Amino acid sequence: TRKLKKKKSEKEDKRPRTAFTAEQLQRLKAEFQANRYITEQRRQSLAQELNLN
C-alpha cells in the first residue's frame, strides 16, 4: 500500500473543538430532530441565538 503525504498546514487549518453547554446541546438536538437538514440561514440564526459566533 501507498502512504499519502499529509500537508504541513493541515494541523494549522483545524479549529479547536467547540465545547457546548448543556443548554446549547439541548437546543441543537431539538433543532436537528425536527429538521435534519437545516438551511445556511437557519444555521447562522441558530448559531447567533446560541452565542456560537
N, CA, C and O of each residue as an XYZ file, in Angstrom:
212
protein
N       0.833     -1.196      0.000
C       0.000      0.000      0.000
C       0.868      1.247      0.000
O       2.045      1.220      0.361
N       0.262      2.305     -0.406
C       0.984      3.560     -0.522
C       0.496      4.547      0.535
O      -0.708      4.720      0.722
N       1.417      5.179      1.211
C       1.055      6.164      2.228
C       0.895      7.537      1.585
O       1.689      7.943      0.737
N      -0.142      8.231      2.005
C      -0.362      9.576      1.500
C       0.373     10.579      2.374
O       0.414     10.445      3.597
N       0.943     11.568      1.740
C       1.631     12.614      2.487
C       0.605     13.599      3.026
O      -0.313     14.011      2.318
N       0.773     13.965      4.277
C      -0.111     14.964      4.869
C       0.483     16.342      4.643
O       1.699     16.533      4.677
N      -0.405     17.293      4.412
C       0.050     18.665      4.239
C       0.566     19.198      5.569
O       0.017     18.885      6.625
N       1.597     19.986      5.516
C       2.151     20.577      6.736
C       1.151     21.510      7.402
O       1.103     21.607      8.628
N       0.352     22.199      6.588
C      -0.579     23.188      7.136
C      -1.897     22.562      7.590
O      -2.786     23.279      8.050
N      -2.041     21.248      7.472
C      -3.293     20.581      7.834
C      -3.660     20.825      9.294
O      -4.822     21.089      9.602
N      -2.688     20.739     10.190
C      -2.951     20.973     11.608
C      -3.290     22.435     11.862
O      -4.114     22.745     12.722
N      -2.664     23.319     11.127
C      -2.902     24.748     11.293
C      -4.309     25.136     10.858
O      -4.879     26.086     11.395
N      -4.875     24.417      9.895
C      -6.189     24.739      9.356
C      -7.327     24.292     10.265
O      -8.443     24.800     10.147
N      -7.070     23.365     11.157
C      -8.135     22.832     12.007
C      -8.478     23.796     13.131
O      -7.603     24.393     13.759
N      -9.803     23.932     13.370
C     -10.264     24.733     14.506
C     -10.355     23.831     15.718
O     -10.563     22.624     15.588
N     -10.198     24.416     16.903
C     -10.388     23.590     18.103
C     -11.850     23.161     18.216
O     -12.746     23.862     17.746
N     -12.081     22.027     18.829
C     -13.432     21.507     19.002
C     -14.234     22.434     19.910
O     -13.731     22.903     20.931
N     -15.481     22.695     19.532
C     -16.355     23.554     20.328
C     -16.912     22.779     21.508
O     -17.406     21.662     21.351
N     -16.830     23.371     22.688
C     -17.405     22.760     23.891
C     -18.774     23.400     24.117
O     -18.864     24.562     24.513
N     -19.833     22.640     23.865
C     -21.188     23.153     24.001
C     -21.661     23.061     25.442
O     -21.299     22.137     26.172
N     -22.482     24.040     25.845
C     -23.105     23.971     27.164
C     -24.271     22.988     27.077
O     -24.677     22.599     25.981
N     -24.805     22.589     28.219
C     -25.941     21.667     28.247
C     -27.139     22.276     27.521
O     -27.846     21.579     26.794
N     -27.365     23.571     27.716
C     -28.487     24.256     27.058
C     -28.305     24.286     25.539
O     -29.252     24.046     24.789
N     -27.081     24.583     25.090
C     -26.802     24.612     23.654
C     -27.024     23.233     23.044
O     -27.625     23.118     21.975
N     -26.547     22.194     23.709
C     -26.735     20.829     23.207
C     -28.208     20.470     23.109
O     -28.640     19.859     22.132
N     -28.969     20.845     24.110
C     -30.402     20.551     24.124
C     -31.096     21.224     22.937
O     -31.903     20.601     22.247
N     -30.776     22.499     22.708
C     -31.380     23.238     21.593
C     -30.956     22.666     20.248
O     -31.776     22.544     19.338
N     -29.677     22.313     20.116
C     -29.185     21.750     18.861
C     -29.826     20.398     18.566
O     -30.224     20.130     17.432
N     -29.925     19.554     19.578
C     -30.555     18.241     19.399
C     -32.010     18.388     18.984
O     -32.478     17.677     18.094
N     -32.730     19.310     19.625
C     -34.138     19.538     19.289
C     -34.275     20.046     17.858
O     -35.160     19.608     17.124
N     -33.410     20.959     17.464
C     -33.446     21.518     16.109
C     -33.198     20.435     15.065
O     -33.932     20.346     14.081
N     -32.178     19.618     15.268
C     -31.838     18.600     14.283
C     -32.795     17.413     14.312
O     -32.906     16.677     13.332
N     -33.483     17.229     15.434
C     -34.502     16.184     15.491
C     -35.719     16.611     14.670
O     -36.340     15.792     13.993
N     -36.050     17.898     14.737
C     -37.189     18.435     13.993
C     -36.876     18.544     12.503
O     -37.743     18.295     11.665
N     -35.645     18.912     12.172
C     -35.263     19.104     10.771
C     -33.796     18.754     10.612
O     -32.913     19.527     10.985
N     -33.550     17.589     10.059
C     -32.178     17.093      9.950
C     -31.304     17.928      9.015
O     -30.094     18.036      9.216
N     -31.923     18.514      7.997
C     -31.181     19.307      7.018
C     -31.611     20.767      7.126
O     -32.626     21.162      6.552
N     -30.846     21.564      7.857
C     -31.205     22.967      8.026
C     -30.514     23.817      6.962
O     -29.465     23.447      6.435
N     -31.118     24.954      6.660
C     -30.552     25.854      5.662
C     -29.379     26.619      6.264
O     -29.213     26.672      7.483
N     -28.583     27.201      5.401
C     -27.454     28.023      5.847
C     -27.968     29.182      6.699
O     -27.377     29.522      7.724
N     -29.073     29.782      6.263
C     -29.649     30.906      7.005
C     -30.081     30.463      8.404
O     -29.835     31.174      9.378
N     -30.724     29.294      8.512
C     -31.168     28.802      9.818
C     -29.971     28.437     10.696
O     -29.988     28.668     11.905
N     -28.937     27.869     10.086
C     -27.727     27.515     10.836
C     -27.088     28.762     11.436
O     -26.685     28.760     12.600
N     -26.997     29.821     10.643
C     -26.416     31.067     11.132
C     -27.282     31.690     12.223
O     -26.770     32.209     13.215
N     -28.594     31.633     12.028
C     -29.526     32.168     13.016
C     -29.410     31.409     14.338
O     -29.380     32.008     15.412
N     -29.347     30.105     14.240
C     -29.221     29.259     15.426
C     -27.898     29.531     16.151
O     -27.863     29.606     17.379
N     -26.832     29.675     15.397
C     -25.527     29.982     15.989
C     -25.572     31.304     16.741
O     -25.003     31.433     17.824
N     -26.251     32.278     16.159
C     -26.364     33.579     16.811
C     -27.213     33.469     18.080
O     -26.861     34.038     19.114
N     -28.325     32.743     18.005
C     -29.200     32.551     19.164
C     -28.463     31.868     20.316
O     -28.708     32.168     21.484
N     -27.566     30.953     19.980
C     -26.850     30.177     20.991
C     -25.479     30.763     21.343
O     -24.698     30.150     22.071
N     -25.202     31.953     20.816
C     -23.912     32.627     21.058
C     -22.726     31.766     20.634
O     -21.755     31.618     21.377
N     -22.817     31.204     19.442
C     -21.738     30.357     18.929
C     -20.900     31.060     17.862
O     -20.037     30.434     17.246
N     -21.142     32.352     17.636
C     -20.383     33.077     16.608
C     -19.078     33.554     17.185
O     -18.288     34.187     16.485
